[in-house]
C-alpha cells in the first residue's frame, strides 16, 4: 500500500555555506506519492509536492550552535505520508561583521558625473544586500543600477536629489548588519534664477532709491557680480543698491551668476521699455546670454500663447501685442530653457496708458434659465476710462441704475429680455448688451466640481464630449457648478469635470447621472375592428425609467396587468374603449391612453 516504503533524501546534509538546498521525497511503492512538506511547523507546500527548494538565508533557525567562527542552523522538515517521516537537517553560515560602505567619489557634479557606491563585509556568507537612501529602499530602474549581486549601486548622470545619506544592509538568515551612512556632495546650478527690481517702474525720479536683487538655486552658492553697460562694477553679492539716483545711473544692468564647481554661468537682464499705448503695437524682448532651446512667456503667472493679437518672433525672444488693450495690464516674465538649466527673468509690469475711451461692449454674467419663482442676479461690466455708469432695462422700463441687478420673483413660463446700458459721462458715449432669460417649470439639479488648489478654467464633459451651456444647462461659480433647469431624462449620462491651470490639468472620475422619469403617454398597437368569435391583441408601451408596470381596463374594470392584452373570444357587446395605464413605481406617476375596438359580426 501507499507509504509503506518511501525515502526522504537531500542533496547534502549538513550544508556548509550553500546558496540553495533541494529536498526531495520519492516513493518505492508502485502507487503515486502525495506528500506534504512543513518546515519548523511553519513553511509548507501543497499536497502533491515532491520537491522543496529554498535558500538558507531566507529561513529562520529552529535552533543554532556556534562553533569557532561558524554558526550551525538546525532545521526540521516533516513530510506527511503514511506513516509520517521526519528529516533533521542543518546548514552553516559565517555571521556578518564589519559592513563597510564606500563611494568611488563623494564630490560630484549634477548631470555630468556618475555616483558609484560599493558595499563589502569582513566576514559572512550567503549574503543578501539592500540599499537605503534615508529611510527609503533603493530599487533599480531608470538611472539607478544594481550590480555585483546588488553589492554595487550606480546612479548615472546623478542629480542633486541623490545626496543621501546612503546605507547598506547585509543579511544572511542568521545575522544582519547596517553600514555607517555615506553622504554625497553634489554640486548643481545656478538654475531657477530670478531678478527683482524694487520698486518696479519704467522711469525713476532723481533722488530715488532702487534695489536690484538676484537669486538662484545653486550649490555651492553662486558668485554674483554686476555689470552696467558692459562694464563690471566693483561690487558683488545678491543685491545692488542705488542711492539717490541721478541720470548718470541710467544704463543697462546685468546680473552675472557663476558656480565655480559646475562652471555654469547665468545672466539676467532687467528690461526697461517705453510705455504701452492703448490700441498701438507694443513689444517685449527676452534677452538671453548663451543658447536657449525653448523660451516661454508668462503673464500674471499664466502661460501666454500666440493668437491674432499676440505674436512671437525671433524664436520666441520677442512678444508683440499688435493692438494694446486695457486687459494687457499685468506682470510679464520670460523663461529660457536648455539641456543644462533654466532661467526666469524678473517681472516687467505693463501699465497701459489709456486715453479717454469707452465704454466698450458690456459683458453680462448671469444664468440663462431658471425655474418659476426664483430670483436672478445679473452683473454688467464694460471697459471704460473713466469707469462707466450702468442702467438696466426690462420691457422698456428702467429697473436699476447699478452694475448689478436682482430680479423680483419670476412668473411662470416666460422668456424675458434684460438690457444693460453702460454710459461714460466724459466721452459722452454709451454701449448696450442684452441677455435672454427663460423661466421654466420643474425641478433643477446641480453637479459641483470640487477642486483643490487654484484652477484657471473648469470644463464639463458628458459622455466624453464637451458640455455646452444652453437654455436648460447653466454654468455658475466660475464653471464649477452646472445646473439643469429643469432636469429631464435627456440629461442622463456620464459626467466629468476637468480643472486646468498653468501647471497641468486633472479630470474627475465619471459620475453617472440617471434621471428617473415617466411614464410618458402610452402607445397602443392593436386592431380597430375584429370579428365575433375571434381575438383582439393589444400591445401597450411607454417611455419610462425605470420601466413602467401596465394594466388594462374595460368598462371601469381591470382586465389584465401586463403590457399585452388579448381580448376574446369576442362578442358584439365587447365593442368599446380599452384603456392602458402605465405606472412608474419610482416617480409615483401614471399615464393612460385608450384604443377603440369595434366588434362586427362574422361574415357568412
C-alpha positions in Angstrom: 0.0 0.0 0.0 0.9 3.7 -0.4 3.6 4.9 2.1 4.8 1.5 3.3 8.2 2.1 1.8 9.4 5.6 1.0 12.5 7.7 1.4 13.4 11.3 2.1 16.7 12.4 0.6 18.5 15.7 0.3 21.4 16.9 -1.9 23.7 17.3 1.2 23.5 17.2 5.0 24.8 19.2 6.8 25.0 22.2 4.4 28.1 24.3 4.5 27.7 27.9 3.1 25.4 26.7 0.4 23.2 29.2 -1.6 20.5 26.7 -2.5 19.1 23.5 -1.0 16.8 21.0 -2.7 14.9 18.5 -0.6 13.1 15.6 -2.3 10.8 12.8 -1.5 10.4 9.6 -3.5 8.2 6.5 -3.0 9.2 3.0 -3.6 5.6 2.0 -3.8 4.1 1.4 -7.3 1.4 3.9 -6.5 1.9 7.7 -6.8 3.2 9.7 -3.9 1.3 12.6 -2.5 3.5 14.3 0.1 3.1 17.5 2.2 6.2 19.3 3.4 6.5 21.5 6.5 9.5 23.3 7.9 9.7 24.0 11.7 5.9 23.8 11.7 5.5 26.9 9.5 6.6 26.6 5.9 4.5 24.2 3.8 4.0 23.1 0.3 0.7 21.8 -1.2 -0.2 18.1 -1.2 1.4 16.5 -4.3 4.7 18.3 -4.0 7.7 16.0 -4.1 10.5 18.6 -4.0 11.2 21.6 -1.7 13.7 24.3 -2.8 14.9 27.0 -0.5 17.7 29.4 0.2 19.3 29.1 3.7 19.4 32.9 4.4 15.7 33.1 3.8 15.0 30.7 6.7 14.6 31.0 10.5 16.6 28.6 12.5 14.8 26.2 14.9 18.0 26.3 17.0 21.6 27.2 16.3 25.0 26.1 17.6 28.2 28.2 17.3 31.4 26.5 16.7 34.6 28.5 16.2 33.6 31.1 13.5 30.7 29.1 12.2 27.0 29.1 13.2 25.1 25.8 12.5 21.4 26.3 12.0 19.1 23.4 12.8 16.1 22.9 10.5 13.4 20.2 10.9 11.4 19.0 7.9 8.2 17.0 8.2 6.7 15.0 5.3 3.2 13.9 5.7 2.6 10.4 4.1 1.7 7.1 5.7 3.5 6.7 8.0 4.9 10.2 8.8 8.6 10.8 8.4 10.9 13.4 9.8 14.2 14.7 8.5 16.5 16.8 10.6 18.9 19.0 8.6 21.3 21.8 9.3 23.2 24.4 7.4 26.0 26.6 8.5 26.9 30.2 7.7 29.5 32.7 8.8 28.0 35.6 10.9 28.2 39.0 9.2 30.6 41.6 10.6 32.2 44.9 9.6 29.9 46.0 6.9 31.6 48.8 5.0 30.2 51.2 2.5 32.4 53.5 0.4 31.8 55.7 -2.5 34.1 55.9 -5.5 33.7 59.7 -5.3 31.6 61.8 -3.0 32.1 65.2 -4.6 30.1 65.1 -7.8 28.6 67.5 -10.4 24.9 67.2 -11.3 24.2 65.7 -14.8 27.9 65.3 -15.5 29.1 62.6 -13.0 28.1 59.1 -12.1 27.8 58.0 -8.5 29.2 54.5 -7.6 28.8 53.1 -4.1 30.1 49.7 -3.0 29.3 47.5 -0.1 31.5 44.8 1.5 31.9 42.7 4.6 34.9 41.4 6.5 33.1 38.1 7.4 29.9 36.5 6.3 28.4 34.1 3.7 25.2 33.6 1.8 24.9 37.4 1.7 21.8 39.5 0.7 22.3 43.2 0.1 19.7 46.0 0.5 20.4 49.7 -0.2 18.8 52.6 1.8 18.5 56.3 0.8 17.5 57.9 4.1 14.6 55.7 5.2 13.6 54.6 1.7 14.7 51.4 -0.1 16.6 52.0 -3.3 15.4 49.9 -6.3 16.9 49.5 -9.7 15.3 51.4 -12.6 16.0 54.4 -14.9 19.3 55.9 -14.0 19.7 53.6 -10.9 21.6 50.4 -11.4 22.4 47.5 -9.1 25.2 45.0 -9.9 27.7 42.6 -8.4 24.9 40.7 -6.6 23.4 44.0 -5.5 26.7 44.9 -3.7 27.3 47.9 -6.0 24.9 50.8 -6.5 25.4 53.0 -9.6 23.5 56.3 -10.3 24.0 57.6 -13.8 24.0 61.3 -14.5 23.4 62.0 -10.8 21.1 64.8 -9.8 21.2 66.8 -6.5 18.2 64.8 -5.3 20.5 61.8 -4.6 22.6 63.3 -1.8 21.8 60.6 0.7 22.6 59.5 3.4 23.1 56.1 1.8 23.4 52.9 3.9 23.9 49.3 3.0 22.1 46.5 4.9 23.5 43.0 4.6 21.8 39.8 5.9 22.1 36.0 5.6 19.4 34.5 7.7 21.4 34.2 10.9 22.6 37.8 11.3 22.4 41.2 9.7 24.3 44.5 9.9 23.9 48.0 8.5 26.8 50.1 7.4 27.6 53.6 8.5 26.0 56.3 6.3 27.7 58.0 3.4 26.7 61.4 2.1 27.2 62.7 -1.5 28.1 66.3 -2.1 26.5 67.1 -5.4 27.2 70.5 -7.0 24.4 72.0 -9.2 23.1 75.2 -10.6 22.7 78.0 -10.9 19.1 77.3 -12.0 15.6 78.9 -11.4 17.2 82.3 -11.4 15.2 85.4 -10.7 15.8 89.1 -10.7 13.7 91.6 -8.8 13.8 95.4 -9.0 12.2 97.4 -6.1 10.3 99.5 -6.9 9.5 98.3 -10.4 8.8 101.3 -12.8 9.5 102.4 -16.3 11.3 105.6 -15.2 12.5 106.9 -11.8 12.8 110.4 -10.3 16.2 111.7 -9.3 16.9 111.1 -5.7 15.0 107.7 -5.7 16.4 104.5 -4.1 16.5 101.5 -6.3 17.3 97.9 -5.2 18.2 95.2 -7.7 18.2 91.6 -6.3 19.4 88.3 -7.9 18.9 84.8 -6.6 19.3 81.2 -7.9 19.3 77.6 -6.7 23.0 76.7 -6.6 25.5 74.5 -4.6 27.9 75.8 -3.8 26.2 79.2 -3.7 26.7 81.1 -7.0 29.1 84.1 -7.1 27.2 87.1 -8.1 28.6 90.1 -9.9 27.0 93.2 -11.6 27.6 94.8 -15.0 26.5 98.2 -16.2 26.6 98.8 -19.9 29.2 96.0 -20.3 31.5 97.2 -17.5 31.9 95.1 -14.3 31.2 97.1 -11.1 33.5 96.8 -8.2 30.7 95.2 -6.2 29.5 91.7 -5.7 26.7 90.0 -3.9 23.0 89.2 -4.4 21.9 92.9 -4.0 22.9 96.1 -5.8 21.5 99.2 -4.1 21.4 102.6 -5.9 21.0 105.5 -3.5 19.9 109.0 -4.6 19.9 108.1 -8.3 20.7 110.6 -10.9 20.6 110.5 -14.7 24.1 109.1 -14.5 22.7 105.9 -13.1 20.7 105.2 -16.3 22.0 102.2 -18.2 21.8 98.5 -19.0 22.2 96.4 -15.8 23.2 92.8 -15.9 23.4 90.3 -13.0 26.1 87.5 -13.6 25.7 84.3 -11.6 28.6 81.8 -11.7 29.1 78.4 -10.0 32.8 77.7 -9.6 32.3 73.9 -9.5 29.7 73.3 -12.2 31.2 76.1 -14.3 27.7 77.2 -15.3 27.2 81.0 -15.7 23.9 82.7 -16.0 23.0 86.2 -17.0 19.9 88.2 -16.0 18.8 91.5 -17.5 16.2 93.9 -16.2 14.4 95.4 -19.2 13.2 99.0 -19.3 10.7 99.6 -22.1 8.7 102.5 -23.2 5.0 102.8 -22.2 2.3 100.7 -23.7 -0.1 102.9 -25.5 -3.7 101.9 -26.0 -4.5 100.4 -29.4 -0.9 100.7 -30.5 1.7 97.8 -31.0 3.9 97.0 -28.1 7.0 94.6 -28.0 8.7 92.9 -25.1 12.1 91.3 -25.7 13.7 88.4 -23.7 17.5 88.9 -23.6 19.3 85.6 -23.2 23.0 85.0 -22.8 24.1 81.7 -24.2 22.0 79.1 -26.0 18.3 78.6 -25.3 16.4 75.6 -26.7 13.0 76.9 -25.6 11.6 80.3 -24.4 8.2 80.6 -22.7 6.3 83.8 -21.8 4.1 84.3 -18.7 1.6 87.0 -17.7 0.4 87.2 -14.1 1.7 83.6 -13.6 -0.3 82.2 -16.6 1.3 80.9 -19.9 0.9 83.1 -22.9 0.0 81.5 -26.3 0.0 83.1 -29.7 -3.2 84.3 -31.3 -4.3 87.1 -33.7 -3.5 89.7 -31.1 -0.3 88.2 -29.7 2.7 87.3 -31.9 6.1 85.7 -31.0 9.2 86.4 -33.0 12.9 85.6 -33.1 12.4 82.1 -31.8 10.1 83.4 -29.1 12.6 86.0 -27.9 10.1 88.8 -28.7 6.5 89.1 -27.7 4.4 91.7 -29.6 0.9 92.8 -28.7 -0.5 94.0 -32.1 -3.0 96.4 -30.6 -2.6 97.0 -26.8 -5.9 96.6 -24.8 -6.6 97.5 -21.2 -6.7 93.8 -20.5 -3.0 93.6 -21.3 -2.1 95.3 -18.0 -0.1 92.9 -15.9 3.3 91.4 -14.9 5.2 89.7 -17.7 8.1 87.2 -17.4 10.1 85.2 -19.9 11.7 81.8 -19.1 14.6 80.3 -21.1 15.4 76.5 -21.1 18.3 74.5 -22.3 19.5 70.9 -21.6 21.5 72.1 -18.5 19.3 74.6 -16.7 16.5 77.2 -17.0 16.3 80.8 -16.0 13.3 83.2 -15.4 13.5 86.9 -16.0 12.5 89.5 -13.4 8.9 90.6 -13.9 8.1 93.5 -16.1 4.9 95.4 -15.3 2.9 96.6 -18.3 0.8 99.6 -17.5 -1.4 100.6 -20.4 -1.6 104.3 -20.8 -5.2 104.9 -21.5 -6.7 107.7 -23.4 -10.3 108.5 -22.7 -12.3 105.7 -24.2 -15.3 103.6 -23.9 -17.5 102.2 -22.9 -16.8 99.0 -24.9 -19.4 96.3 -25.4 -20.7 95.3 -22.0 -20.3 91.8 -20.7 -23.3 90.4 -18.8 -22.9 87.5 -16.4 -25.8 85.5 -15.0 -28.0 82.4 -15.8 -30.0 82.0 -18.9 -32.6 79.7 -17.5 -34.3 79.5 -14.1 -37.4 77.9 -12.6 -40.6 79.7 -11.7 -40.5 81.8 -8.5 -36.7 82.2 -8.4 -34.7 85.4 -8.2 -31.8 86.1 -10.6 -28.7 88.2 -10.2 -27.2 89.8 -13.3 -23.9 91.7 -13.4 -22.8 94.1 -16.1 -19.3 95.3 -16.9 -17.8 97.4 -19.7 -14.2 98.5 -20.2 -14.1 102.3 -20.0 -11.9 105.2 -18.9 -13.2 106.8 -16.7 -15.4 103.9 -15.4 -18.9 103.7 -16.8 -22.3 104.2 -15.1 -24.9 101.5 -15.6 -28.6 101.2 -16.2 -30.8 98.1 -16.5 -34.0 98.0 -18.6 -36.8 95.5 -18.9 -39.7 95.9 -21.3 -38.5 99.5 -22.0 -38.6 100.5 -18.3 -35.7 101.4 -16.1 -35.4 98.7 -13.3 -31.9 99.5 -11.9 -29.1 102.1 -12.1 -26.4 99.8 -10.7 -24.0 97.4 -12.4 -25.7 94.6 -10.6 -29.5 93.8 -10.9 -31.5 91.4 -8.8 -34.9 90.5 -10.4 -38.1 90.0 -8.4 -39.6 86.5 -8.1 -40.1 85.4 -11.7 -43.6 84.4 -13.1 -44.4 81.1 -14.7 -43.0 80.0 -18.1 -41.9 83.3 -19.7 -38.9 84.4 -21.9 -37.6 87.7 -20.7 -35.1 90.2 -22.2 -32.9 92.3 -19.9 -30.8 95.1 -21.3 -27.7 96.7 -19.7 -26.5 100.1 -20.9 -23.1 101.4 -19.9 -22.6 105.2 -20.1 -19.3 107.2 -19.9 -20.3 110.7 -18.9 -16.9 112.1 -20.0 -16.7 110.7 -23.5 -20.5 111.0 -23.8 -20.7 107.5 -25.3 -22.8 104.5 -24.4 -22.9 100.9 -25.3 -25.6 98.2 -24.6 -25.9 94.4 -24.4 -28.8 92.1 -23.5 -29.4 88.7 -22.1 -32.4 86.4 -22.6 -33.8 84.6 -19.6 -36.1 81.6 -19.8 -38.3 80.8 -16.9 -39.5 77.2 -16.8 -41.4 74.9 -14.6 -39.8 71.9 -13.0 -37.1 70.9 -10.5 -33.4 71.9 -11.0 -30.4 69.6 -10.4 -26.8 70.7 -9.7 -23.5 69.0 -10.2 -20.5 70.6 -8.5 -16.8 70.1 -9.4 -14.7 70.0 -6.2 -11.3 71.5 -7.0 -8.3 71.6 -4.6 -5.9 74.4 -5.4 -6.2 77.2 -8.0 -8.0 76.5 -11.3 -7.9 78.8 -14.2 -10.6 77.1 -16.1 -13.2 74.3 -15.4 -14.7 72.3 -18.2 -17.6 69.9 -18.1 -18.0 66.8 -20.3 -21.0 64.5 -20.9 -20.3 61.0 -22.4 -16.8 62.1 -23.3 -17.9 65.3 -25.2 -17.6 68.9 -24.1 -20.8 70.1 -22.5 -22.1 73.5 -23.6 -24.4 75.9 -21.9 -28.0 76.3 -23.3 -31.4 77.4 -22.1 -31.6 74.5 -19.7 -27.9 73.9 -18.9 -26.4 76.7 -16.9 -22.8 77.1 -15.6 -22.1 79.2 -12.4 -19.4 79.6 -9.7 -16.6 80.0 -12.3 -18.0 76.9 -14.1 -17.5 74.8 -11.0 -21.3 74.2 -10.9 -23.6 73.0 -13.7 -27.3 73.3 -13.2 -30.1 71.5 -15.2 -33.2 73.7 -15.2 -35.4 71.7 -15.3 -33.9 68.3 -15.1 -35.2 65.9 -17.8 -34.4 62.4 -19.0 -32.2 63.7 -21.8 -29.7 64.7 -19.1 -29.0 61.1 -18.3 -25.3 60.3 -18.9 -21.7 60.1 -17.6 -20.4 63.4 -16.5 -16.8 64.6 -15.7 -15.2 67.9 -14.9 -11.7 68.9 -15.8 -9.8 71.7 -14.0 -6.9 73.4 -15.8 -4.1 75.7 -14.6 -0.7 76.7 -15.8 0.9 73.6 -14.3 -1.4 70.9 -15.7 -4.9 69.6 -15.6 -6.9 67.0 -13.7 -10.1 65.2 -14.6 -12.6 63.9 -12.1 -13.9 60.3 -12.1 -17.1 59.5 -14.1 -20.3 60.5 -12.4 -23.3 58.6 -13.7 -26.5 60.7 -13.7 -29.6 58.6 -14.1 -32.8 60.6 -14.4 -36.0 58.7 -13.4 -38.9 59.9 -15.4 -42.2 59.0 -16.9 -44.2 57.3 -17.8 -45.0 59.4 -20.9 -48.3 58.8 -22.8 -48.6 55.2 -23.7 -48.6 54.0 -27.3 -51.1 51.3 -28.1 -50.8 48.9 -31.0 -53.9 46.8 -31.9 -56.8 46.5 -34.3 -59.7 48.9 -34.7 -62.1 46.1 -35.8 -62.4 42.4 -35.0 -65.0 39.7 -35.8 -67.1 37.9 -33.3 -65.6 34.7 -32.1 -62.1 35.9 -32.8 -59.5 37.6 -30.6 -58.0 41.1 -30.5 -54.4 41.6 -29.2 -53.3 45.0 -27.9 -49.7 45.9 -27.0 -49.0 48.9 -24.8 -45.6 50.7 -24.3 -44.5 53.9 -22.6 -41.1 55.7 -22.3 -40.2 55.4 -18.6 -37.1 54.9 -16.3 -37.4 52.6 -14.6 -39.7 50.6 -16.9 -43.4 51.0 -16.1 -45.9 48.4 -14.9 -49.0 48.1 -17.1 -52.7 47.3 -16.6 -55.7 47.2 -19.0 -59.1 48.5 -18.2 -62.5 48.0 -19.8 -65.8 49.4 -18.5 -64.1 50.5 -15.3 -62.7 47.1 -14.5 -59.2 45.8 -14.8 -58.9 43.0 -17.4 -55.1 42.5 -17.5 -51.9 43.5 -15.6 -49.5 43.0 -18.4 -48.4 45.2 -21.3 -50.1 42.8 -23.8 -53.8 42.2 -23.6 -55.7 39.5 -25.5 -59.4 40.1 -25.7 -61.8 37.2 -26.7 -63.5 35.2 -27.8 -65.2 38.4 -28.9 -68.9 39.1 -28.9 -70.8 42.2 -30.1 -71.2 43.5 -26.6 -67.3 43.7 -26.3 -67.3 46.8 -28.5 -65.9 49.7 -26.6 -62.9 51.6 -25.3 -59.9 49.7 -23.9 -57.6 51.7 -21.7 -53.9 51.0 -20.9 -52.4 52.5 -17.8 -48.6 52.7 -17.3 -47.3 53.2 -13.8 -43.7 54.1 -12.6 -43.3 53.0 -9.0 -40.2 55.2 -8.5 -41.6 58.5 -9.8 -45.1 57.6 -8.5 -46.6 58.8 -11.7 -49.0 57.1 -14.1 -50.2 57.8 -17.7 -53.1 56.4 -19.7 -54.2 56.0 -23.3 -57.2 54.3 -24.9 -58.0 52.4 -28.0 -61.5 51.9 -29.5 -62.4 48.4 -30.6 -65.4 47.7 -32.8 -66.6 44.1 -32.9 -68.5 43.2 -36.0 -70.5 40.1 -36.9 -68.6 37.3 -38.7 -69.2 37.2 -42.4 -71.0 34.1 -43.7 
